[in-house]
């Protein structure tokens, strides 16, 4: 009853104007508890709605729904915190993102992110329309279908880029070192993400490529490690180039394959639930084979967790170029109408205490270049392979015990288990 009284009084205040109705101290206390804004702010919002509905040229023939108005206000409120990774998603957007995590969706096949007000390509996925068209990490998206998207947020740009498979989209790109806008016409496709592929680079070096971290990626990596060892691998190259990340849990499980226990990553935030130390599960450890990890400007988020952990623990040498520097944790808070808010609740720190966010990881060995399907032309991959060979050859004369394979390699446990365009 008291709630109805407050709402009635508030409506009267809106209708009659300031000072027409007064709420008691008790009523105001209840009002403050249930309202996201004070009375003055709500009155301003009501004025804006009234003005637009009364005077905007299309408002009568094309009215905005109550849901669109509410969601628009929520997007604006969330955006006021100036965090590109804290964002509101509508019920339909949330459903689409859940589909992406299952590994199949329609689009261009690239990760995008926001930095300093710019919408950047974090990384195109391997064999995706975006990669085939020639998009590269750190390309800035400035136009979509001849419409400027400068000043837009990443969610708006993503929605503009998506569409029905088979349809085309024109993208204008600003690329550092190029003095004109580059235009790309790309045909949208159903994107089927294969998170892991592997092969032998030679008789003694295995190669494992990760494209993203999703629910069952760790199982795929375990199978890959098992197979290349059976084929005679004495060392491994783990390729995380152009891997935009994914699930935190998946990255921790993958680290456990190569680390015999110990710290992987720490998250630090304001709330108690955000502060957590993640360690490698010893029972999941498979191998101590010498390793090199490939990174570049398209390696972000979960990729940086894995690379940072293996680097700090002295488990692998990092080869390539500096990573993207997306080291923050987003948690989804579902809302009652089916929408949700992704909120940045913490930042990642490597085992040595280094912060990744907006900093990135610098490789032990810097090698310029780009991934290439021609292995012999891939300078970064060739250097990583050479480092692995150097490591295992240095260990061979000492003892075979320097290369250990966990007894669980043939009895791996199955386990159940992040914005793409």
N, C-alpha and C positions, 0 to 999 in steps of 0.2 A: 504494500500500500504506500509506504514511504517512497519507494522508487517511482511509482506512478505520479506521486505528488511533485517530486523533483522534476520529472520530465514535463509535467503540465506547466509548472512554474517557468521552466526554461523556454518552452514554446511561447508562453505569454510574453516573456521578456523579449524574444525575437520579434514578435508581432507588434508589440506596443512601443518598443524602443527602450533605451537605457533608462533605468530608474522607475519603470512602470510597475515592476513586481520585485519584491525583496524576499530573499530566502533567509530563513533563520540560520543561526550559526550551526545548528545540528544538521540542517538540510544542506548547507554549503559544504560541510565536512563530508557528507555522503556523496555530494555531487563531485567534489574533488577526487574522491576515491574511484568513481566509475568513469570519469571523463579524461580523455587523453590530453585535453587542453583546458585552459581556464575559460570563463564565460566570454571574455573580450575576444579571445582568439577564435572561439566557435562562432561568435557574431560576425567576425571578419570573413570567415569561410562561408557563412550563410549569405553575406552580401555579395561575395564573388559569384556564387551559384545563381543568385537572383539576377544579377546584372547580365550574366551570360545567357541565361534562359530567356530573359526579356529582350535582349538587344542583338545577340549574335545572329547573323543573317540566316544561318541554316538550323538554328536551335529548335525551331518549331517543326520543321519537316524531317530533321535528323536528330532527334533527341538522344542524349546520352543516358544509358541505363543507370540505375542506382548502383549496380555492381561495378560498372566501368568508372563511375565517379569515385566510389570508395577505393577501388584498386589504384586508380590514378593518384588519389591523395596519399595512399600508403607508399606508393613508389616514390613520390616526392619527399615524403618524410624520411624514408630510408636513405635516399640519395643525399640528404642534407649532411650525413656523416662523412661524406667524401671518401668512402672506402669502396673501390670498384668491385670488391669481392663480397661485400655485404649487400644483398639485393633481395627484392621482393619478386616472387614468381606466382603467377595466376594458377588456378587449378589445371588448365590445359597445358601450360608451360611445365608444370611440375610432372605431369604425366609423360610429356615428351622426354624430359630428362631421365626419368626412370627407365624409359625405353632405351635411351642411349647407354645407360649403365649395363644393360643386357647385351650390348655389343652390336646392335643393328638399328639403323635409322636412315632417313633420307637427308641429303645435304651435299656439302662440298668436301668434307673430310679434312678439317683442320681445327686446331685449337686457337681461340682468340682470347685476348686479355686486354685489360685497360691499364695504362701507366701514364701518369702526368697528363691526364686528359686526352690521351691518344689511344685509339683502338689498334692494337698490334696483332699480327699473326704470331702466335707463340711457336707453332710448328704445324706444317702440313703432314698428314699421315701418309705412310708409304703406299704407293700405288693408288692414291686417291685422286679425284679430279683436281683438287687444289695443287697437289704435287706435280701432276702431269702438265698443268697449265704453266707452272714455273713460279708459283708463290714461294717465298722464302721466310724463315724466321726473322722477326723484327720489321717486316714490311708494315707500313702504316696504311690502314684502310681509310681512304678519304672520300670515296664516292661509291654508291651502289646504284646501278641503273641510272647513271647521270645525275643522281641526287646527292648533294653534299651531305655527309654524315659527320662532319667535323662538329664536335660538341655533343654528339650523341653518347649515350652510355653503351656498354658492351651488349647488354640485353637487347636494346633497340636494334643494334646492328645485326646481331645474330638472327633476330626474327625477320629482318629484311633479307638476309642472305638465304634463309631456308625457303623451300618451296617444293612443289611436286617433282618427283624424279622425271627426268627427260626435259624439263624446262631449263632455260638459260638465264644466267645472271651476269651482268657486266660489273666489274669491280675496278675502281680506280685506286692505284697504289702509289704512295710516296716511298721511295727506297733511298736510303742514305747513299750519297755518292752519285745519284742520278738527278739531273737538273730538270726533269719533266715528270708529269704524272704518267705512270705506266698503266695501260688498260688491258684487262684480261676478260675474255668471254668464256665462262665455264658452264658446262652442262651439269645440272644436279643429278646425283645418282643415289640409289640405295647403298648406304655405306655398311659393309660387313667387315667388322673389325676383327682381324686375327692378331691377338696380342703378342704372340711369340712365334718366331721362326728360327731355325737353326741349321747349321751344316758344318762340315769340316773345312777349314781354310787350307789345311795341309794334312799330312799324315799324323801330325802331333799337336795341332792347335784347333780347338773347337770354337765355334762362333755362335753366339746367342743374341738375337735382336729382339728387344722389347719395344712395342709401339705404344702401349699404355698399360696402366695398372687397373685391372678390373677384378671381378669377383673370383675367378678361377685362374688368374694369371700365374700364381705361385705353383699350382699343380702343373701347368704347362712348362714352367721353367724346370721343375723337378724332373719331368720326363725328358726335357732337352739335355739337362746335365747328365742324366743316367745314360742316354743314348750316345752322346759324344765320348763319354769315358769308355763305353763298351767298344767304340770304334778306335780307341787308342789315344785319345787326347791326353797330353801331358800338361796342358795349360789352356786357359779360357780367355776369350775376348767377349765382354759383355757390352753390347752397343745400346746406349741410351740416348743417342742423338735424335733430335726432333721428337722426343717423347714428352708430351705435355703433362704427364702425370696421371692421376686417378685416385684410387683408394689408399688411404694411409695404412690400413690393416694389411693390404696386399704387399706394400713395400716392406713392412716389417717382416712378414713371412718370407719374402724373397731374400732379405738380408740373412735370415737364419739359415738358409741353405749354405751360405758361404762363411758364416761366423759361428764358432762353437760357443754360443752364449755371449753374454756381455751386452753393453749398451748399444742401441741403434740410433735413437733420436729422443729428444725431450721437447715437450710442448710447454710453453709458459703463457699464461693469460691472467685475467682478473679473477675469474671464478675458480673455485676449488676443482670442479670437474674438468677445467681446461689445463690444469697442471698435472702432467703425467710423464713418467719415464717409461719408454718402451725398450724392451730387451729381446735379444734373440733366444728363441726356444731351442735349447741344446738337443732335444729329441728330433729336431728337424734338420740338424746339420748333416750335410752330405759330403763335402769335399774341401780340402785345403790346397787344391791345385793352384799354381801361380795364375794371377789374373791381371788383366788390364781392362779399364772401363772407359768407354768413349763417351764424351759429352760435347755439347755445343750450345749455341744460343737458343736452341729450341728445346733443351732439356730443362724441365721445370717441375716444381712441386715434388711428387713422389719420386721422380727420377733423381732429384737433388738429395732426397733423403737417403736413397740407396748409395749414390755416389759418395756423399759426405760420410756416411757410416763406414764404407769400405776403405775410404781414403784415411780417415782419422784413426781407424783401428789397424792401419798398416797392412791391410789385407789385399789392396790392389793399387796399382798406379793409374792415375787419371791422365788421359791423353785427349787432346782436341782443343776446344776453345771454351771460354768462360760461359757458364750456364745462365739461364734467364733470370733467376732470382725471385721465384715465387714461392716463398716459404711461410705460408700462413695456413691456419686450420679453419675450415668453414663447417659449421654444424647447421643442419636443417631443423628449423622449428616449425612443425606443421600448425596451421591455423584451422579454425572450426569450419570454414567454408570450403576446405579442400585446397586452399592456397598455402603458401609457406614463405618463410624468410630464411635465407642463408645468411648466417652471421659469422664474421671473423671473430673467433673466440680466443685464438692463441697464435703464437709464432713458433716455428721449428728452430731447434738448436741441435747442432751436430754433437757427437760424443765429446769433442774437445771444447764445446761451449760456443762455437761460432754460430752467429745468426745468419740464415740464408736469405731472408726476405729483403728484396731490393738491393741485395749485395751479390748473390750468386756464388758459385764455386769456381775458383781458378784452377786449371789442371796442373798436375806436376810437370807435364811435358806439353807445351803449347805447339800445336800443329794447325796451320791454316788449311782450309779446304772445305769441301762439301761431300756428303755421302754420295757414293756412286755405285750403280749396279755392276760396273766393271771393277772388280776387286783390285785389279792391278793398278787402276787409275785413282784409287781411293787412298790418298796420302796418309790420312789419319788412321785408317784401318791398317795399312801396312806398317806404320810406326808402332801401333798397339801390338800387332802380331810379333814384331821384332822384340819388343820389350818382354813379352811373355816367353819367347824362346830364350832370351838372355837369362831370365829368372830361372827357368827349369834346368837349363844347362849348367848354371852356377850351382844348383842344388844337387845335381846327379852324382858327382864324384863323392860327395860326403856320405850319403846314405839314402836308400830307398825310403827310409822312414820320414824324410823331409816332405814326401808327398803322401798324404793320408786320405783315405776314402772312408767315410763313416760306414759302419756296418749296416746302417739303415738304408743304404743306397738302393738295395733291391727289395726293400720292404717299406717304401715310403707311405706315410699315413695320408689318407685322403681327408681334406678339410673343406668345410664350407666357407664360404667366405666369411670420376668423379664428375668445362662447358664446351660442348663440341658444336661444330657447324657442319 
